[in-house]
Amino acid sequence: MSRYLTTEDDFLIFQEAVVHWQRRLGLLDWHIYTRHKTRDRDAQASCYPDLSGRCATLYRSKVLHNYDEHPGETFIRRMCFFTDSYR
């Protein structure tokens, strides 16, 4: 099984995209935290929201399975929007 280890630069791109979507979706009264940590083994990114508290933590996995090389900046930016969500 191939895997790609994400870099600090990948995480910075992810963080920029999170801020972009927070503003674009009008979630300015939400506290959104980001972490560069593998939380779910099979997820590339995951989100843990607290709807009543208006906060969420988005995790960008440190390991991407089934990738031999860098997936590209566009892919990284999309990950903050298309995350697996758990409650």
Secondary structure, DSSP 8 states (H G I E B T S, - for coil): --EEE--HHHHHHHHHHHHHHHHHTT-TTSEEEEEES--STT-SEEEEEETTTTEEEEEE-SEEET-SS---HHHHHHHTTS-EE--
